[in-house]
Amino acid sequence: MPQFTQIASSLKADSRQLITGISGSARTLLIDNLLKTTTRPVVVVVDTLFHADQLVSDFSNLLEDDQIFEFPVEEMGAAELATSSPEYKAQRVLALNKLISGEPAVIVTSVSGLKRLLPSPDQFSDAELTIDMDSEYDLEKLKLKLHQMGYTFQKLVAAPGDFSIRGSILDVFPLNNQDPVRIDFFDTEVDSMRLFDVSNQRSIKTINTIQILPATDLLITDQQRQKVAGELKDQLASEKAKLDDESAKKINNAIEPQIMDLENGLNDPKWLLFANLFYDQSNSLLDYLSDDGVVVFDDYSRITDSQRQLESDDDVWLTDKIKNHELLPSTNYTNDFKKIFKVNKKATLILSLFQKGLGRMRLDAIVDITVRPMQQFFSQMPMLRTEIGRWQKQKQSVIIMVQDQNRMEKVAQTLSDFEIAATQTEMSAILLHQVQLVHGNLENGFELPIAGLVVITEKEMFGTIVKKRPRQTTFNNAERIKSYTDLKPGDYVVHVNHGIGRYEGMKTMEVDGKHQDYLTISYRDSAKLFIPVTQLNMIQKYVSSEDKKPRINKLGGSEWQKTKRKVASKIEDIADDLIELYAKRDAEKGYAYPPDDSLQNEFEARFPYTETPDQLRSADEIKHDMEHNKPMDRLLVGDVGYGKTEVALRAAFKAVEVGKQVAFLVPTTILAQQHYETMLERFSDYPIEVRVLSRFQTTAQIKETLEGLKKGTVDVVVGTHRLLSKDVKFSNLGLLIIDEEQRFGVKHKERIKEMRTDVDVLTLTATPIPRTLNMSMMGVRDLSVIETPPSNRYPIQTYVIEQNAGTIREAIEREMARGGQVFYLHNRVADIEKTVSQLSELVPDARIAYIHGQMTENQMEDILYDFVNGEYDVLVTTTIIETGVDIPNVNTLFVENADHMGLSQLYQLRGRIGRSSRVAYAYFMYQPNKVLTEIGEKRLEAIRDFTELGSGFKIAMRDLSIRGAGNLLGKQQSGFVDSVGYDLYTQMLSDAVSKKRGKNVAFKTDATVELDLEAYLPSDYIQDSQQKIEIYKRIRQIENQDQLNEVTDDLIDRFGDYNEPVANLLKISEMKMYADKAMIEKVHQDGPRVTLTFAKQASEEFTSKELLAAIAQTKFRATINSADNKYQVVLTVQPNMKDWLDQIIALSKSLTITRKKHQANKVTSNDK
């Protein structure tokens, strides 16, 4: 096509060409072709971040992942300075790195990206670090270098941008790597290098070289730090001289700490404010583009509009901050867009639909390419056939794009049904003047008459939203799943024998000349208890159902024993109920469904998204249950929007296929409506009659539905508790699906119980139920869990930010611009209407509604229903936005006074958004100029940690899971849970259940070991006490040789080679593991003698002959006595016996083996 050749050949330095008439995916194709024919790097500038995201996803249909990059910069200064998710930072660093390499690639950015001040390209390329096996490094210098690259020093590497040093081991998590790297030095040489897994800190595989990119695009050297700190001091002094005392004090309090942090070398996103002081020339993204690179401005007039808006918003924000004396008047941290545009000497293309709004711009050429957008056919095949006929007469090449290879056959079949002849080919082998099907996708179709080209995508043909190819992010490992059992000083703990106290910390103490680590716990009246780490199993962190503060017990008092007895008697009853339930369920007979057939497989293949492994596994488990002749009773747990419904629909399809009816019971009208619409869509190609029963139906409709259920003409019915009324009769009910069962009342639950006698039941819930609880209920219900979010979910961009009008307006307008909706959480009913009117003034175009807990349920439902249907843009709400209502269109959330909310609430709230394939934004706001209370600050810090989560709601937040537990067990129990703490409660319950079910647990002792050996983890081996406790805990829980080897390997892997005290600790734990199984109660050393005291049960298990045989295998001299019916073996250690500890291990091991043989013989004799 002549125009293209003309554009490509005129791409010379310092030239500007205007291209009019082109838009949509046609411009994506144009840029793609330029990249491939000229092999020069291209920077594309668009107006907003939202359009940049769109363009990137369109490009990813055509380019490989290493050829398309985004340079995203927040559009609001306020948001860019707030603590935000690390994704954007990583994307920017990768984009800059690609540009510096000069390789051909497309980098997409928005106006805000071009305004970003950057370090000089030289400083950026100096800031990368390559470590290989052959060079030498000084660890201290590396530490400094990493710090200057923007990496943060941590005790434990948990997220991209962290590094830590333990002895001669350096762990670092490069932004450009899926996994962190562990480098082991021997003096200055690299001894070994390996990738490790963040979640368990274990090495995965060895590598030979690693390239570490900077952790930020805001790079600062020490010289720059000192220079800027000096300049700021001068500016601050001259500014203070002009102000009155009050204001001078204010600005001093704002700037002074920042100067100190700067001098002390801290890394902080706030340094962006001083960017113009750090970097001499004002470098922008275009300075990183090589001289032969190409710059494309996509839609010039929109870019200038957006630039004006951004500037005025930034000015308002800056002026406000300067007026409040929070910033110096000289603050300026962005580039001047107009100036960048003017001085740009690279080959430039300006795209614009029409030749307007360009002012008096110098242009070297104007090229017009007429592109017509493709019309929407909405599955009207005859209309498509007419159009294709017309295009063929005009000798056009028609390309029909199908995204999914699996759908190719189907689309081809549909076309041939309507007598449209199409050939299947590949993108690389397009046939001229013919109609063809190719595997591929673009954002939208178009006609390009001059090139004789027509492109149609599935979007235009069928009106379906095509699923996007998910882009790989580096952050899928960034889930910082901090175990809830991590003890921090100040936490409440439960000691099995002494009750509830406060954990004060861990310290190493010397007792009788031996070192040992002790945990300090304080009780009432400042009594303290020191617990050796060997008894870690006696303490658990105290967790209750609502963040209640427990009563601290008195040491040596009797109240704790009373509490424990009370709970124990209650647990007996619960255990009885559970066992009765189990027996009943065991006796029932149900219908066994046939295995899946081709129809079922076809139905499942029509699911328009890629299933997650968890979804497939859960669906298999459920169908497997249905194929059994026992009634199914399964609980499917998964976060909202993780695809539980699809799994349930597959089960429903299986039931309907053999002529059974399905009832789907949901707690609210809106949910009923949503599930109903989902089912109509999923079952649309099959003769399945779906009905809904709720208060949105007319009497006539309800009557018709009830008739159909009785006669069997209605296959699936979805409804609220209306389904439970006496007038609902089924002709052949096979499957009952219950959504969020805990939200039904007692009466309804009774009625559900009657319904479920011999049908298969599947219960769905989004309240995570802890594994431990599930263990105690084992056998009562089967459990399937969906833990992985769908692949096209973006992590939620989370900000912790002070409340300001500019940010709110920007964010609401940005959401409305992309057709989305906003939740605004305001937690006081009294002035909610005032908030609504303030928002209306800020954003006059927004349609705003509000709901609060004092409305009737029906009022709330009606407003929510309108909101779901898009009648409003913003919903101001007080209560936690109803769990279970899936509104994928809401992708921005504001929370006022976030510092007052509990963590679990914030988690739940954040889970309300980010349910679609667009980036979601959560703003947790606190009042400006407010001094936060300590607790509020802790919470916001926690949310801050939680901005690093990236993704992964695997944090079944403890209090959430406990609330789930409370619901599952009923009200009366949560009180008991609170009185002894959650973990002890579940432990007592599962013991009671297994005891009642007559499960014989093999008897084991818990041996006390008292040896004259140093056995502990010295602080010079592991500094961090949290990691220490974790290792002690794992050593305490060792039950077999594999686990012992695993701990040993982990220690060497994470902390390097260990010394004698650690070796002894591991040996003693191995000895204890066998001693417990050999029924030894105590191992006590007194000078050269070691006494083993056995439990009474051992006298029945072992004969003295067997004991002697075991001792004979060792080198000890020994005597056997018996006191109070207990064996006592006294071993004498000879002066030159170095391996006496290994000998004791061998002895207890051989007794364990003897005991195993006895048990095996018992079983066989019973069989006879």
N, C-alpha and C positions, 0 to 999 in steps of 0.2 A: 504494500500500500504506500503510495508516493509520500503522503504526509509523514508517515513514520520515518521513512528514509531521510526526509528533509530535517526532521527534528533531531534524529541521531547524528546526522553529519554536521549540524550547526552547534553541537554541544562543545563550544570552545570556552576557555577561561574568560571570565569577565563578560559573558554574553547573557542576555535575558530574552527568553522567548515566551510569548503568551499563547496558551492553548485554550481555545474556547470550545464550549459545547460538550465537553466530556465529563462524565460523572459516574458514580457507582462502581460496579465491578469492572467496567470498561477501563477506568483509569488504573485499577489494580493491575489489569492485564498489560496496559501500556508500560507502566513502570517495570513490571516483571520482564517484559521484552527488552526494555532499555538495559536492564541489569545484565540480561543474558547475552545481548549482542555486543554491548560495549565493555563488559566485565569491569565496570567502575563502581565504586561504592556510592550509594544514594542515601541522602537524608531527606525524609519527607516530613514537612511541617504541616500539621492540621490545626484547627482552631481549639478543640477541647480534648481533654483526656479521654472522654467517652468516645469521641470519634477516632482517637488514636487506637484505643482498644479494638474498636470495630475493624479498623483498617488492618491491624495486625492479625486479627482472626481471619480476615479475608485472604491476606497474603499467605497465611499458613496452609491454605489449600494448594498453593502453587510452589512454595519454596520449602526447602529443608529447614529444620529447626536452627541449624547453625548459619542460616543466611538471612534470618529475619529477627530483628531485635527491637525492643521498645525502650525509649528513654523517658520514663514517666516522672513527672514532677507535680506535686500537689498544686492545685490551682489557687489555694488560699495560703498565704504566708503563715497564718496562724496554725493551720493544720500541719504545714511542713515542719514547724518548729516543735510541735507537740510530740509526745512520745508516740510513735506509730509503728505499725508492723514493718518488719525488715525487708519485705518483698521488693518494694520499689527500689530500695538502695541497691539490692543485688542486681536487679534488672539494669539499673543505670551503669553500674560498674562493668557488667558484661558488655553493654553497648559501647562504652568508651574503649574497652579493651579491643573490641572488634574493629572499631574505627582506626585505632592506632596501628593495627596490623596492616591496614591498607587493603585488606582482601575485599573482593566484591560482596556486598551485602546490603540489605535495606534496613535503615534505622528510622523508626517512626517516632516523632515526638510532637508535643503540642506547643502552643505559644509559651506556656509556663516553662516548658523544658528549654526553650531557646533563651528565656530570660535568666536561666540559672547561671550564676557565676561559678566558674570551674577553675581548678588549679591548672597551671600551664601543662600542655601535653608532655613536656619533659619531666615535670615533677610526677605526673601520673605514671609514666613508664619506669621512672626510678623506683616507684613504690611497689613494684611487683617483686616477688621473691621466688626463686626456683631452688629447691633443695634436691640434690641427687646423692647417690651413694659414694661418688668419687671425690667430692670436694670436702674442705674442712671448714668448720663453723665455730664461732665463739658463742656459747649459749647466752651470755649476758648481752652481747651485741644483737643477737637474734631477738631477744626479749624487747630491746629498745626499738628495733626495726619494726617488729610486729605492732608495737604500740603506735609508732608513727604511721603505720598503714591503717590505723583505725580499729585494730583488734582490741578486745577488752580482756583483761586478766581475770580469770575465774578460778574457783577451787575445783570446779568440775565442768568439763566442756559439755554444753547442753544444746546450744543453738549456733547457727552460722554467725561468725564474728567473734566467737569466744576462743581464748587459748589458755592453757594452764601448764605450769612446769612443776614436776615432782622429781627432785633429785636430778638425774640425768635424762629424764623423759620429758619430751615436749609434746603436748597434745594441741592440735589446732584445727579449727573447723573453717576451712576456706569457703568464701561465698560461692566460689565456682565449682564446688564439689558436692555430690550427693551425701558423702559420708565424711566425717572428720578423720584426721591422720594422726597416728602416733609415731613419733620419731625418737628412737633410743640412741643416745650418744655414748661413745666411749671416748672420754676426753673431748677432742675436737672433731673426731671422725664420726660419721654416721654408722652406727652398728646395724640398725635395721629400721625399716619403715613399713608401716602397715595401716590399712584402713580399719576403723573400728565402728561398732554399732553404738549409736547414742543411747539407745534405751537401756542396754545392759553393760555398756562400756567395754564390750568384748571385741577383740581383734577379729577381722573378717578375712583379709588376705594381704599378702605382702606386695609392695610395689617398689619400683626403683627410683622414681622421680616424681616430684609433685610441684605444680606451679600454683603459687598462692597469690591471688589478686588482692588488691586493697579491699578493706571491709567497708569503705565508704568513698563517695566522690568528693568528700569535704576533707581533703588531705592537709595536714598541718605539720610542718617541721618544727623542731625546737627553736630555731632562729625566729621563725614566723611567730611562734607563741610569745617569745620574750619581746619581740618588736611591737606586736599588737598590744601586749599588756602595758608596755610603756606608753604607747600612744593613748590608750584608753585612760590611763592614770592622768595624763595631761588634760585630756578632754573633760574628764570628770571634775578635776580641780577647777578648770575655767568655768564649767557649767555651774558648780556649786557657788562660785563667787557671785554669780548673777542672781541667785535665788534667795528667798527668805529661809529662815532656819528650818521650818517645818518641811518645806519642799526639798531643801538641800539634804535633809536627813533621809527623806523618801528615796531620792535618786541614789544616794550613797548606799542605802540598804539594797537597792536593786542591782547596782553595778559592781560594788565592791566584792561581794562573794564570787561574781563571775570572773573578775580579774584574778582572784586567788585560785579558783578552779583552773583557770587557763594556765597560770604559772605552774600549778602543781601537775600539769599534764593530763587533766581529765579529758575524756571524750564526751561530747554532749551535742545533740542536734542543734542546740541554741547557738553554737558558734557560727551558724549560717548568718546570723545577724551582723557579724563582723567580716563577712566574706570580702567586702570591698577593701578592708584593711589588710587582709591576709595576702591577697593576690594583686600584684602590681598592675599588669594589664588586665583589662576586663575580658577574660577568655570566655567564649561560649562554645556550645557543641560544635559549631561550624569550624572552630579552630582545630578540632580533632580530625576533620575530614581531610583526606589527602588532596593535593592540589588538583588532581585530575577528577576529583569527586563531583557529583551532581547534587544540586539542591532543588527540591520540588516544594513549592508553596501551594497547598491544595485548597483552593477557593480563597482567593486573596481577600475578598470583601468580608467574608466571615471571620478571617484571621484578624483583620483590623478591628472589627467589632469586639471580638473576644479580648483583644489586647487592651482596648479602651476600658472595658468592664473590669478586667483584672487590675489595671492601674488604679482605677478609682477605688476599688475595694481595698487594695493594699494601702492606698493613701489614707483612707478612712481609718483603717486598723492602726497604721503607724501613728497618725495624728493623735488618735485616742490614747495610745500607749505613751506618746511623748508628753501629752497633756497631763497624764497621771504620773509623770516622772518615773516611768518604768524603763524608758529607753533614752539614750542620748539623742539630741536633735539631729546629729549628723548621720544617724543610722541610714544605710542604704545597702540592700543586700541583693539587688537584682540588676541584670543587664538592661540597657535601654534597647527595646526591640527595634525601634525605627533606625537606630544607629547601626545595629547588626545588619539590618536589611540593606542599608546604604553601603557599608564598607565591604559587604560580601563580594569577593572577586571570583567565586567559583562559577562554573557553568550553571545557569539557573533556569528552571521552568516555572512559569506561573500558570496555575490552572484556574479557570473561572468560567462559570456557565455562560455568562454574557460579558461583553466588553464594557463593563461599567464599574464605577467606584475605584478606578485605578489612579485618578488624579493625573498629574503631568509626569507619568513615569516613562523613563527612557526604555524603549523596547527595540530589540534587534530584529524580531520577526513575530508575525502573528499567524498562527495556524488554526484553522477551524476544522474540527472533526465532529460531524454530527452524529450523536448517539441518541437513539430513542429508547426510553425505558421499556422493558417487556410488560405487556398487559398481564393481568391476573386471569387465569382460566378457571380456577376453583373446580377442578375435576370435570369441567364441561368438555368432554372429548370431541363432540361434533364441532364445537367452535374451534378447538385446536386443529382439527383436521382441515377446516376451511382455511385457516391462517397458513398452515404448512403448505397447502396446495398453492396459495398465492406466492409464498416465498420460493417454491420450486419453479414456478413460472418465471420468476425474476432471476433464476439461476443462483440462488443464495446457498451457502453451505449452512445447514441447520445442525446445531449441536445440542443434544438433550443431555443434561448432566444428572447423573444419579449418584448420590453420595455413597450409598452402601452397596458393596459388591453383591450382597445377598438379595438386594431388592431388584437388581438388574433384570433377572428372569421375569419377575412379576410385572415390572414396567413394560418390558418388551411384549409380554403377553397382552397386557391392557391395550398397548398401541395396536397390536395386530388384530385384537378383537374389533377395533374401530377402523380397520383397514388403513392404518398408517404404516407404510413400509419403512422400517428403520434398520440400519446395520449396526452391529456392535463393534466398536473399534477402541483404540487407545488414544489418549491425548496426543501422543507423539506421532500418530499416524492418521491425521485427519483427512477424510476424503472430500475433495472439492465438489461443490454443487449437489451434495447428497444429504439425506437425513440420517443422522447417526446417534447412537447411544454411547456415551463414554462414562467411565467411572471417575468421578471428581465432583467438586463443589465450588460454588462462588456465592458471595453474599446475595447477588441478584442477577437476573438475566438481562439481556439488552439486544438491540439491533444495531448493527454498524453497517449502514448501507454501502459506504464507499469501499469497504473491504469485502462486501458480499458475505457478511457473517451474521448469523443469528444464534444467540445462546439462550437456552431455556433451562432454568433449574427446577428442582422439585417444588420449590417454594411457589413458583408461578403456576406450575401445572396443577398441584393438588392443594396448595395453600397450607402445606404442612410446614411447621418450623423444623428446619433440619438441625440435627444435633451436631454440635461442633466437635472437632477433633480436639481433645483436651491437650493443652500445651504442658510440657513437663515443667514443674517448678522445682527449684532446689530445696524447697522447704518442706517436702513431705516428711522429712525426718525431724522437723523442728518441734515435734510435740514434746514439750517438757512435761512428762507425766511425773510430777512429784508425787511420790507415794504418800498417801494420807498418813501413813504410819511414821513418816519422818518426824523424829522428835526435835523440837526446838526448845531451848530454855524458856521457861514460862508456860509450857503446855501442861494440861492436866493429864495425869496418868493414873491407871488403876493397878494396884498391886494385889494379887489374888488373896494374900493373907492379911494385908494391912489396910486395904481400902484406897480411897481416892486422895491423891496428894499432888503437889506441883513439882515438875521436873526442873532442877536448877542448873544442870550441866554435868559434864563428865570430867573427872580428873584422875591422873595416875598417882597412886599413893604407895608408900613403901611400908609393908607390914611384915614383921619378922624377917627383915632383910630381903624380902622379895617384892618386886614391883607387880602391881595389879591395877587395872582400870576400874574405877567405881562410878556409878551414877548417883548423884545426890538428889534425894526427893524430900521436900519439906512438907510437914503435916501441920495440924492445928497447934497453936501455942508455940510456934517456931521450933518444933521438934524436927530433927533431921534424921534421915535414914540413909545409910550408904549401902548400895547394892552392888556386889561384884558382878562384872559383865557375864560371869558364868551363869548367873540367874536371870538373864534377860527375858527368859520365857515367862517369868512371873509377872512381868509388867506389860501393860498394853496402853496405847494412847487412849484417853477417854474421849469417846465420841457419843453425842446424844442426838435426839431426833430434831430438835430445833436448837440453834446455838445457845443452849442453856449453860449458865455457869453452875457447876456442881457444888455440893457442900463438901468442904475438905474434912476428912475424918480425923479423929484423934488417935494418935499412936497408942496401941495397947488398950483402946476402948472396946466396948462390946457391940457398939451400934452396927459396925460393918458386918459382923457375923450374923446379926439379926436380919439385916437387909438381905444378905445372901440366902439365908434360910427361906425368907418370904418368897423371893424370886424362884428358888428351887421348887417350892411346892406348887407354885403357879405353872412352872414349866412342865411338871408332871402331867397336869390336865391337858396342856396343849399337845404334848407328845401323844397322849391317849387319842385325842381327836385326829391327829395326823395319821395315826396307825389305823384307826377305824376307816378313815377315808380311803386309805391305801387298799385295805382288804376288800372294801366294797367295789372299788374300781377294778380289782383283779378278777372279781367274779362275773362281771358283766360281759355280755356278748353284743357285738355290733355288726355292721355290714362291712364286708371286705371288698374294696374296689378293685377292678382289674388294673394291671399295669398300664403305663402311658401308651397311647397309640399315636398314629401319625397326625390325627386331628389336634391332639394336645400339643404335640411338638410344633405344629404349624402355628397354633395360637401363641405359643411362647416366643416363636421366632418373630412374631409381629410386634413385639415390644420395641418401641422406637429408640430405646437407649441401650447402652451396654450395661449388662447386669454386673453387680459387684460379686466377688467370690462368695461373700457372706449370703447374698440374696439367693444365689444358686444352691448353696449348701442348705439354707433354711427351707427352700422350696422342696428340695429332695427329702429332707427329714419329715416334712409335713405329709408329702405324698406317700412316703414309706409307711407312716402311721395309718393313713387311710386304707392302704392295701392290707392291713392287718384286720383280724376279726374282732379286735377289742376296740371299744370306742376311743377315739383320739381325745386327749385333753392336753393341748400344748399351748405354751405361752411364747409369743414371739415378741422379743424386746428389741427396740431400735429407735434411734432418735428420730424426731419428726423430720419427714422428708428424706429418710434413708431408704425409702422404697418398700415399706412393709405392705402397703396396699397391693402392689403388684404381686407380691408373694401370695397374699390372701386370694387375689383374683384367680391365680393359677389353680389354687385348691378348689375355688368355686366352680371353675370351668370343668374340672375333673368330676365334680359332683353332678353338675347339670348334664354332662355328657351321657351319664347312665340313667338319666331321668329323675334324679333326686332334686329336691328344692333346697335353696340356700337362703338363710335369713342373716342379714348383716345388721347388727344392733349397734347404734352409736349414741353418745350422750347428748349431742346437740343437733338442732335443726340444720344449722349451717353445715355441719359435718355431713349430715345425711345428704344434703343437696350436693356437696362436693363429691362425695363417694358415688352418688347416683350419676353425676355427669361423667366422672371418670369411667364408670362401668359402661354407660351408653357408648362412649367412645371406643373402649377396648373390645366390647362385644359386638360392635356395629356390623361386622361381616358375618355374624353367625345368627341363626334363628333363636336367639335367647331373649325372652321377655323379661325386662327389668322394670320394677316399679319402686316408688318411694312412698313411705307413710310418714307424714309429719304435719305440723299445723299450717304449712304453706299449701296443703292440698284442699280442694273443695270437697264437700260431703259426697258429691256424686263420684268424684275420682276415687275417694277412699272406698266407697261401696263397691265400685268396680274391681278395685285391687283385692278386696277381701273375698269377693266371689271367685276371682281368678286363683287365689291361693287355695281355696277350698277345692275347686275343680281340678287344680293342677295345671292351669294354663299359664300361670305366672311362675317363672323359673327362679328368679332372684328378687328378693324384696329387701330394701334397705330402709331403716327407720329408727326413730327415737324410741323412748319407752312406750310409745303408742303400739309398738309391735307386741308388747307384753300384755295388752288388754285381753280380756277373756274372749272377745268376739273374733280374735284372730285364730283361724284354724288352718292347718296345713294338710295337703293331701298326702305328701310323702317327703317330710323334712329329712334331709341327710346331713347338712352341715350348718352349724351355727357359728357365725364369726362375731366376736364381741370386741368393740374398740374401747379402750380405756375403761375396763370394768370397774375400777375403783371409784369412778365418778357416779355410779348409780347408787340409789338409796337402798336401805335395808330391804324394804318390801320388794323392790325390783329384783334385788339379788335372790330373794327367796323364789320369786317367779322364774328367774333364769334357771335356778337349780331344778325346778320341776321340768322345765323344757328339755334339760340336757341329759335326761336319763340314758337314752340309748343312741343319741346322735353324736357325730364327731364335733368336737368343739375346738375352735381356735381363738385364743384371746390375744389381742394386740395391745401393746402398751409402750409409751415413750418414757415412762418412769423407769430409770434403770434399777434393776433389782440386784443386789449384791450377790456375787457367787456364793459367799458363805451361807447366806440365808437359804439360797437355792439348795445348798448341800443338805441342810437340815430338813428341807421339804422334799428331798429327792424321792422319787417314786410317787409323789402325789401329783406332780405335773411335770411334763417334759419341757425342756427349755430350748429355744433357738434364739440366737443373738445375732443382730446385724450391727457390726461395729464400724464398718468402713463407709465413709460418705461416698456418694456417687462421684464418678471421676470428673464430671464437668463442673464440680463445685469450685468456686474460687474461695480462698480463705477470706475472712472478713477483715477489711482494713479497720483497725480499732484505734481511736484517739482518746487520750485523756487530756482534757483541754478546759480552760476556763470559759464560762459561758459568755459568748459575745454575739451581738446581733448579726454582724457581717457573716460570720461562719454559718449561722443558722440559715440566713437568707440564701447564701451561695449554695449550700447543700440541698436545700429544698428545691431551688430552681434547677440545679443540676439533675436531681432525681426526676423532676417533672419533664425536663427536656428530653430524658430518655424514656418517657412514658411510664415512669414508675411511681410508687407511692411511698409515704413516709409515716412511721410511727413516732409520736412525740410523747414521752412519758413524763407526766407531771403528777406528783403524788399527793396532792391535796384537793379534796372535792370542793372545799370552800371557794377557792379562787380559780377554779378551772376555766370558768367562762372568761375571766380577765385574760388568762394566758391565750385563749382562743382569739380574743380580739387583738391582743398584741401581735400574734402571728399573722393575723389578717392584714394589719397595717404594714408589717414587714414584707409580706408576699401577697399583694392584693389579688393576684390571679389565682391563688390557690383556693380550692374548695375544701373547707375545713369542717370536720365533725368531731364530736367528743362523746366518750362514754365513761361512766364511772359506776362504782359498786352500788350506789344508792338508787340506780334505775331498776325497773323490773326486768326480769330476765327477757321478757318479750321485747321490751324497748331496746335492750342491748342487742338482741339478736337481729332486730330489723336494721339497726344502724350498721352493724357488722356486715349484714347481708349486702346492703347497698355498697359498703366499702369494698367488699370482695368483688362486687360487680363493677367497680371502677367509678362509682358515682362521686367519690371524694378523693382528693389528693393526699390530705393529711388527716390522720386520726390522732386526736389528743386523748390520752387514756390514763386512768389512775391505776387500775388493778393490773396485775400481771396479765399481759395480753393472752387471752384464752389459749391454754395449751391445746394442741391438736388442730387448731384452725390453720390450714395451710394457705398462706397468701403469698405465693412466690413473687408477686409483683411488688412486694414491699422490700426495698433494699437499702433503706436508710433509716437509722434509728437514732433518736436523741434521748438521753436520759438526764433529766435535771437533777441536781444535787446527788450525783452518783456516790458521793462520799458517805451518804447516809444509808446506803443499801447494803444488804448482806451479799456476800460473794455469790452464793448459790443463786440469788435472784438475778444478779448481773449475768451469770452464765445462762440462766434460762432465757433472759431477755435477749441476750445476744443470739441465742439459738432461734429467735423468731425470724431473723432475716438471713439473707445469703442462701436462699433456697433455690436460686435459679442460676443460669450460667452467666451471671454478670457479677461484677465486683460489687460487694455490699459495703456500706460504711456504717460504723457505729461510733457515735460521739458520746463519751461519758463526760458530762460537764460538772464543774463545781463553781460556786459563786466567785466572781472576780474579787481580788484584794482580800480574800478571806484566809485567815490562818486556819489551816486544817487541824482538827484534833488528831491525836496520835492514832486512834483506831481508824479514823477516816483515811489518814495517810497510809496506814497499813493496807487498807482495802484497795486504795487506788494503786498502791505499789503492786498489790496482787493482780489487779487488772492489768497493770503494766506488764507484769510477768506474762500476763495472759494474752497480751498483744503479741508476745513472742510465740504463742502456741501455734500460730499459723493455722493449723487445722487440727482435726482430731478431737472428737468429743469423747475420747475414751476416758476422759476424766469423768467417770460417772461420779460426779462431785459427791463427796461423802454424804453431806447432809441431804442431798437429793435422794441418794440411794436409801438413806435411812427413812426418809419420809415415805419412800416406796415401801420399805419394810413395814412401817407403821400401818399403811393402808392395807397391806396384804394380810397382816395379822389382826387387824381390827384395833379399835381405839384402846381397849383396856390394856393393851400390852405396852404401848409406847412409854407409859409411866415406868414400867419395869425395866425397859431398855435404859431409860435415863438413870435409874438408880444404881445400876452396876456397870453402865457403859456398854456400848454395842458389841464389842468383840467377845467379852466375857459371856454376854447373853447368848450369842449364837453358839459359842463353844458349849455352854451348858445344855442348850437345846439339842444340839446334834448328839451329844453324849447320851442324853436321855432317850432320844429316839432310837439310837442303835442298841442301847441296852434293852429297851422294851421289845425291839424286834428280835431279841435273842441273838444278836450277832455276837459271837465270841471274839473278843479282841484278845490277841495273844498277850499274855502278861509281860510287862517290861518294867524294869526298875528305872530310876533316874539317879544314876550313881553320883555321889559326891566324891570329888577327886582332891586329895590333899597331898601334893608332892613337893619336895624341896627343889623346885625348878623355877627359873624365870620363864613365864609363859604369858606373854601379852603382846600387844601391837605398840611398839615404841613410837613416840611422836615424831622422831626423825625419819620414820618409815612412812607413816600416814599422818599428815598434819591435821586434816580437816576432821573435826569430831563427828560430823554427820556421816561421813564415809566410813569412819571407824565403827560407829554403831552398826551400820549396815553390814560390814564384814563380820563383826562379832555375832550378829544375828544369824548370818548365813552359816557360820562355823557351828553355832549352837544347834542349828537345825539339820546338820548332816546326818543322813540315815543310811547311806550306802557308799561303797567305794567310788562310784562314778561322781557323786556329789562332792566327795572329798577332793578328787582329782580336779574337778571343775573349779573349786575354790582356789586350790593351789595354783592352777594355770592362770586364773584371773588375777591373783596377787602379783605373780611375776609379770604378767602382761601390763597391769595398770601401774604398779609401783616399783617394778624392778626386782632384783634379787633380794631375798630377805636374810636376816641374821638369825642367830640362835633362838632368842625368845620367841620369834614367830614360828620357827621350825618346831620348837617344843609345843607351842600352842596347837599346831596342826596334829602333832603326834598324839597329844593328850586327847584331842577330840576324836581321833581314830580309836584310841583305846576305849574311850567312854561309849562310842557307838557300839563296840562289841560287848563291853561290860554290861550295858543296859539289856542286851539280848541274852547274855549269859546269867542274868538275874543277880548281878553283883550290886550291893547297895552302897558300899563305901570302899574307896581305895585310900589308905592312909600310910604315910611314910614317917618313920621315926628312926633317924640315923640310918644304919644299913638295913633296917627291916621294913618291908612293905606288907601291910596287912590287908587282905581282901575279905570283906564281910559280905556273905551272900544273904539273899532274902529267904524267908521260910520256905517259899514255894520251891526253892532250888533243892531242898532236901528230898522232896518227892520226885524231882526230875532227874537228878544225877546220883549215881551210887558213888561211894568213896573210891571204888576201883576206877570209875571213869575220871574222877578228879585226878587221881594219881597218874593215870595214863596221859592226861593233858599236861600235867606238871612235868612228866618224864620227857616231854618233847623240848623242854627248855633247859637252861643251864643252872637253874636255881636250886639251892638247897631249900627244902620246904617242910613244914609240919602242918597237919590238918587237925583242927580242933572243932568241937561243936559246943556252942553256948546258946541258951534259950532256943534250942531247936534250930539254930542257924549254923551253917558251916563257917569256919574262919580259917583261911589259909594264910600262913605267915611265910613270906619269901625272904631269904637273906641275900642281899646284893654283895657279891665278892668285890674286893677292892679294885681289881682290874677289869671288871665288867663294864665296858663302855656302852654296850647296846642293851642295857637292862630294860629300857622303856619298850624297845621293840620286842623283847622277850615277853613282857606282860601283854603286849598287843597279841602276840602269837598264842598265848595261853587263853585269853578270853575269846579269841577267834575260834580256837579248836573246840571250846565248850559250846560256842554258838552252833557250830556244825553238828556236834553231838545232839544238841537239842532239836535241830532241824530233822535229823534222822529219826528221832523218837516220834516227832509229829507225823512224819511221812508213814511210819509203821502203824501208828494209831489209825490213820485214815484207811489204810489197806485192810487192817483187821476188822474195822467197822464194816467195810464193804462186804467182807465175807459173811 
